[in-house]
Amino acid sequence: MQTISRENYLKAILKLEGRADIVSNQALADKLETKPASVTSMLHKLADEGWVKHEAYKGVQLTGEGKGIALATLRKHRLWEVFLVEKLNFGWDVVHQWAEELEHIGGEELTNRLDAFLGHPAFDPHGDPIPNALGKWKDGRNLVQASQAEPGSVVLIKGVLNSGEEFLQHLNTMHIQLGLQLIVVQRYEFDDGLVLEWPDGRQATISHETAQNLLVEMKQN
Ligand SMILES: [Zn+2]
């Protein structure tokens, strides 16, 4: 179990580093839904391994080695998600939890064979880029949160900021999936809810929170 939680810490730091250079203990505790005291004790262990640099009262940064492990774990996670959706026909709403377990088994050889078997996919079922064997990914997309789209614009759904089961099931109910093109018809001033139009002409309102968790490509302003 020890290894699992260490890799999950490294992944969480990697994701938070995308938003800030130095990640605070508090931000990490929030992300992992644990106590700051547990974070502090784990960070000491990770620092002893040489995977993070940790400064008391400031925060934490991944070392090159730590970043490598985090990217390899993320790669495995996202490839398993593709496998579960594309080859075993599971819905995008249920695969994250299994990938959380599968990402901790096997080594590079298994990951590379899985990658080749799937035809080297660039994105996972939630629209997140998959790192290649060197830990690099190409993401030429320019994505924004749907909440930023102005009325009159046409948006293409490309990703989600929340891959939790409840949110994805909500999207299923709303008939929103990756690759769908929608027209933003109106924004309610009261609560920033968005009225959207589907390709079949049907219209429905999504909440501000849903719009904030949807990543879109702007097709037309
Ligand atoms: Zn996932």
Residues whose N, C-alpha, C, O or C-beta is under 5 A from the ligand:
A	BS01	ZN	H96 A99 S163
